[in-house]
Amino acid sequence: MNTDPIVNKDLWNEDLAPTSAAQRTWRWYHFAALWVGMVISIPAYMLAASLVEGGMSAWQAVLTVFFANVIVLLPMLLIGHAGTKYGIPYAVLARTSFGTRGARLPALMRAVVACGWYGIQTWFGGSMIYTLLGVLFGSTAGSPIGGANLPWLGINPGQLGCFLAFWAIQFYFIVHGMDSIRKLETYTAPLKIAICFLLLWWVYDKVGGFGPLLAQPSQFVEGGPKAGLFWRVFWPSLTAMIGYWATLALNIPDFTRFAKSQRDQVVGQSLGLPLPMALLAALAVTVTSATIVLYGKALWDPVDVASRMTGIAVLVALLILLIDTASVNLAANMVGPAYDFSALSPERISYRVGGYITAGIALVMMPWKILEKSENYIFIWLTGYSALLGPIAGILIVDYYFIRKTEIAVDHLYRDDGIYAYRNGWNMAALVAFVAGVLPNIPGFLNAAFPDAFPNVGAGFKTLYTYAWFVGIAIAAVVYGLMMKGSAVPAMNPARSLD
């Protein structure tokens, strides 16, 4: 319990305070299980689909996914170091660079993106319930459960009801806090791995092999329909793949603050992210390849595949997908914004209340609109928010490693008169660097999101936007480093905590 009178109540509460030794119980296998749990998800499964549909061969798609996750692992390990060393969440770490008040800006941006993801995953969960009910009650495309679409929403009452039902199911874990999520991830990770192998066995048994898609050549080869255009597709795809985990690359301290040691967080994350993500992409390509033989067309949606199974297999498959979606959503998209919203007003908003706010915003974002077209999902949603979050990652890394030399005065993170207060709680260097990192990507984003309104954006800006995350992180890092060079106040009593 904190009793230090110099700590500002507007910057501190029990949830934002550094974790104690007793709270640091996560070992490497907890982090590995966490990542396996988050990786094996429907959106991640469908990422490979977007690449193959874009013209890549199966193995080009798998290698692109693997490469992207190796890249995004680096900022995760770098930023995660601070969480383990000082026991602080992302929203508090951001105060060292943005200022005690300015840190609310990156916290809010990351939180809003996570709310969108929370809604997307909740929509997937609701869709599974809807599919399951359709199978049980024998609905058809001509007479879906729930009738006609609601004109003001674009979905029918049945779909809306299932979306709200899955949203309500997840509330149990919001109410019961972080430890319940850790247990869910740890216990379900082995089940998910087993199901992947069972799914492979199922398609192999049904098809007598793995289907024609694995042998299908890239469309970019000489004589192919997209000959010579590989790099034009590869770079925006790589940026989108990195964007998929760009949120976690920022708020990873929310998890690593519970690590028992740096080795645990490094080993656990390194084992749990790149290889499982590539294996999931390979699974997606293989299963989809088999669906061409089984159903005469490529089925990239695992819910659609599950709905075509027969007997008890339908029920089991959809229930497992439901558990998977809930575990992914709670870990990846609720923990971070719950802390972020709490940091906006610690005295009024606890971690649990932050979770309630996240779930509430997710309701009104109408996530099914984001998923209407694959172009919306990849080039507007994933690439667009990576342009926002990349600069923040660049600023955090430069500040922690090159300005602070990994030394932070923990006390001052919770004080208005400390060394991280800068000018009225705002560090202008971080704000300028952030704007500098975002600005070059805005024209390309506007053209991608609103092509009719912004048709005359130059080719250079469009090309720049395909590298959005890389452009943002590089420019912001350089600008921030130059502006802060020689001006940082050395950390005082860095080892002190507020336990």
N, C-alpha and C positions, 0 to 999 in steps of 0.2 A: 504494500500500500504506500503510495507516495505522500510524503508529508512536507516536502521541500517548499517553503513559502515563495520562492522565486519562480517556480514553475507556473506558467500561465494556464489557467483552466480552459482557455479557448484553444489550447494546443495539445492538451494531454487528457487522456482517459485510460482506464485499465486495459482496453483493447489495443491502444496505440503505444503503450509503454513497452520498453524492451522486455523480451522474454527472460524469465529467470532460468537458472540451471535446471530446476525441476521440470520446466516446460519443454526443455530441449531433448526430446525423446525420439526424434525421427532418425532412423538409420538409413544406410544406402538403399536397402531393399524397400523401404517405405517410399523413397523418391522414385525408384525404378517402377514400383507398382503404381504410383501416382501417374507417371508418364504413360505406362502401358494402358492404364485406365482411360487416360485422356486421348491417347493416340487412336485406340480402337473405337472409332465413332463413325457415324454415318457421314458427316461432312468430310472427314478425312478420307474415308472410303471412296467418296465421290470425286475427290481431287484428281485421282488418276484418270477418271472418266473424262474430265475436261481436257486433259492433255492428249489422250488418245483421239478424242473427238476433234481436237485441234490439228491432228495430222501426225503425231508422234507414234512410233512403234511402241509396243508394250514395254520393252526394256528401256527405251529412251525415257518414257514416262516414269518408270520406277527409279531410274538413276537421277532424274531431275528432282523428284521428291526427296531422295536421299541427300543429294548435294545441298538443297535448300535447307534441310534440317541440320546438316553439319554447320552451315553458315550461321543459322539463328541460334544454335547451341552456344556459340562463343559469347554473345552478349548476355545470354542467360547465366552462364558460369561467372562472368565478370561482375554483373550486377548482383547476382545471388551471393557473392562473397560478402558484401556488406550486411546482408540479412543475417548470415551465420555469425559474422564477427561481432555485430552489435545488437542482434536480436530485434531489429526495427523493421517495420513494414515499408513498402514502397512509398506510400504517401508521406511518411516521415523522412525517409532517405532523400526525397526530392527537395526537402527544405535546405539541404546543404548547398544546392546549386541555384534553386529558384527563390530561396528566401522563405522565412517562416509563414508568410502570407501568400507569396507568389506560388508556393508549391500546390496551392489549391487548383491552379490552372492545369498542370499536367495530371493531377489526380482526377479532376473532373473530366478531362478528355479521355483518359483511359477508362473511366467509369461508364461514360456514355457508350463507347464502343462495346464494352462488355455487356451492357444492357441489351444492345442489339443482338449480340451473340446469344445471350440468355434467352431472348425471344425466339431466335432461329432454332436453337436446340429444343426449346419447349414446343415449337411447332412440329418438329420431327417426332417428338414423343407423342403429341396429340394425334399426328397422322398415323402412328402405329396403332393407337387405340382405335382410331376410326377404321383402319384396314382390318383389324382383328374383328371388330363388330360386323363389318361387311362380310367377312368370311363366315362368321357364325350364323348370320341372318340371311345369307345368300343374296346380297344386293348385287346389282349389275351397274354397268356404266350408264345404262338408260334410266335406272331408278336408284340413284344413290341414297344412302341413309341421310336423312335430314332435308331432302327435297332440293329445291332450286337455290341458287346463290342469293345472298343478301346483296342488293345493289350497292349499298354504301360500304360493304366490306370486301366483296368479291369471293367470299366463301359461304357455304351453306350453314344453317344452324347446327347440323350434326358435327361438322368440322370445328365450328366455334366451340361447341360443348366439349368435344374431346380435347381441344387445345386448353380450355379452362380446367378440365379435369386433371390433366398432366401437370399444369401449372400448380394446382392445389396439392398434388402428391408431393412435390418437391419441397413444400413448405415445412414438412417434418424436419428436414435436415437444416433448414435455415434456423428454425427454432432451437434445435439441439446443438448447433455450433460446429466449430472446426473439427473437433475430435470425432464426431459422428461421420464427417466427410472422409477423414483419414481412414477410419475403419471400413467404410464402404469401398473405397478405392483398393485397400489392401486385400480385402476378402473377395472382391469381384474380379481383380486382375487375372488370377489363374483361370477362372471360369471363362473369361473372354478369350484367352489364349487357346484353351481347349476347344471352344466353339469354332474358332478359326480353322483348326485342324479338322474338326468334324465336317465343316462346310466344304473343305477341300476334298475330303473323302466322299462326301455326298455327290459332288459334281463329277468326280472321277468315276464313281460307281454308275452314275446315270448315263454318262457320255461314253465311258470306256476310254477316257483320255481327258485332255484339258481344252479341246476345241481349237478352232481355226485362228482365233484372234492372236494367239501367241506367235504364230508364224507369219502374221500379216506384216509386210514391210512398211517402213516409214513412208509417208506421202512426200517427204522432202528429198528423196533420192532422185537421181537423174532420170527423167522420163515420168516421174510421179506428178500428180496434180498440183503439188506445191513445191516443185523442184527449186532448190536454192533459197528457200524462205525459212530454213530451220531457225536461224538466229533471231529472226524477226518474231518468231513465236516463243522461242526458248526464254529470252530475257524477261518479257512481261510475265510469262508463266512462272519463272523462278521468283520474281518479285512477289507475285501473288502467293506462292507457296510460303515464302518467308513471312508475308503479311498474315498468313493463317495463324502463326504463333507470335506475331509482333506484340500482342497484348501481354502474353505470358513472359516475354523477354523483359518487359518493364516491371511487372509486379511479382516476379519470382521471389523477391525478398519476403513476400507474404507467407511463403512456404519455407524458405531456407532459414528463416528466423527460428524455426523449431528444430533445426538440424543439430545433432550431437557434435559434429565436427565438420570442418571444411571438406575433408575426404569423403564424408557421407554424401554431402550434396553434390560434389563433383562426380564421384563414381556413379551415384544413383541416377543423375541426370544424363550422364554420358551413355550409360547402358540403356536407359529408358526411352530416349527420344529418337535419334537418327535411324538406327537399325529397325526398331519396331515400326516406325513410320514407313520405311521402304518396304518392309515385309507386308504391311497392310496394303500398300499400293499394288504389290505383286499379287496378293490375294484377290484384290478387287479386279485386276485385269484377268486373272485366271478364271474366276467365277463367272465374270461377264462373258469371257470367251466360250465357256460351256453353255451359257444361256442362248447363244446363237444356234447351237445344235439342238438344244431342248425346246426352245420356243420360237425359233425362226428369226429372232432379232436380238440385238444387244440390250440387256437390261442392266443399267448402271445403278439403279436404286435398290439397295438390299431389302428394303421394306416390300418392294414390288416382287422381288425374288421370293421372299419368305411367304408372301400371300399366295404364291402359286404352288407351294408345297401341299402335301395331302396329309389327312389324318391329324394325329396329335403333333406332328412336326410343325404345323402352322402355329399352334398355340405356344409351343416351346420356343420356337425361333423368335416370335414377336415379343414374348415376355422377356427373353434375354436381351433383345434390342432395346426394350423399354428400360431395363435395369442399366444397361450400358449408357443410354442417353442421359439418364438421370445422374449417374456418377460423373460423366464427363461435364455436364452442364454445371453441376454444383462446384466442382473443383476448378474448372477453367474460367467460369463466367460469373460466379457469385462471390467467391472469397475476395478477389481483388476489389471490385467496386464496393463491397460492403465496408472494407477498410477505407477506401477512397472517400466515400460519402461521410463516414465517421470523421475523417480528417477535416472536412469542411466545417464542422461544428462539433468538436469532441464532447462538449458539455451537454449537448442535446441529443446527439446521434451516437448510439453505441454500434458495435459490429452487427448485432442482430437487427437493429433498426435499419442499418445500412443495407442489409439483405432484403428487408421488406421493401425498401425504396427501389432496389434493383429489380425485384420481381414486379413491382408496380409499373415502372417505366417500360419494362419488356412487354407488358400487356398492350400499351398504346402505340408501340412502334410498328405494329402490323407486319411481322417478319415474313409472312408469305409473299409480300410485295417484293422483298429483296431477292427472293428465290424464283421469281416468275421466269427469268431468263438466265442462262448460264453467263451471259455477258455482264448482267447486273452483278452477279455473285463474284466473278473473278475480277473484272476490270473496273468496276465501280466500288463495290464493297471492300474486297480484300486489298486491292491496290490503293484505293482511296484512303483508307484509314492507315495503311502502312506509311503513307506520305506524312501523316500527322504524328505517328508514334515513333518513326525512325529518328527525327531530330531530338526527341526527348531522350532516347537511348544514347545518342551521341553525347549529349550534354552531361548525362549522369556518369557515363564511363570516363570522360575526360576529367570531370570534376573530382571523382573518387580516386582515380589512379594518378593523374598528372598534377592536379592542383592540391589535393589533400594527402597524396601518397598513402592512401587507405587509412589515414588517421582522422577520426571524427570525435569532436567533443560532444558526447551524447547529451549531457545536461543542457547544452545550448540549443538543441533541437526543439526544446519545449519551453523556450524563453523568448519574450519579445525584446529583451535588451541584450541578447547574446550575440555571438559573432556571426550567426546566420540570419540576423534581422536585416542586414544590409541597410537599405533606405526605406523606412516605413514597412519593413517586412518583405520588400521586393528587390530582387537582384536584376538590374536592367540588362546585364550582360547575358543572362540566360534568356530573357525575353527577346532581345535582339537576335541572338543566335537561333532561337526557335523560329522566329518569323523568317529569318534568312533561309532556314532549311525548308520551310513550307512553301514560300512564295514561288519558286521555280516550277513547282508541280501543280499549281492552281490552274493555269490555262489548260493543261492536258486533262486534268480532272473534269473541268467544266465541259470540255469537248466530249469526253467519254460519257458523262452523266446527262448532259443536255445538248446533244449534237445539233438539234434544230435551232436552238437559241445561240449556240457558239460554233457555227460551222467553219469560221475562217481562222481558226487557231493554226499557227505555223507548224510545219512539219518538225521543226526542232523541238518545240514544246511537247509535241505528241511523243516524240522519241524519248525525251527526258522523262516523261511520265511513266514510261515502261520500266525505268530504273528508280521509281519513286523512293523506295526505302533506302537504297544505296545513296541516292542524291541527298536525301534529307539528313541521314546520319552523318555523312561526310562533311557537308557544308556547316551544319550546326556544330559539329565537333571542332572544326577548324576555327570558326568565328568565336566560339566560346573560349577556346584555348588561348587565342590571341588577345581577347578582351580581358581575360582574367590573369594573364601572364604577369607574375610579380606582384599581384594585388591581393592574393588570398591571405587571410589572417590565419596563422598557424593554429592548429587544434590545441586546446588547453585541456589537460586531464582527460585524454581520449578514452581511457579505460573505464572511467567512472560511469555507473549506470544509475537508473532510478528505481531499483528494486525496493 
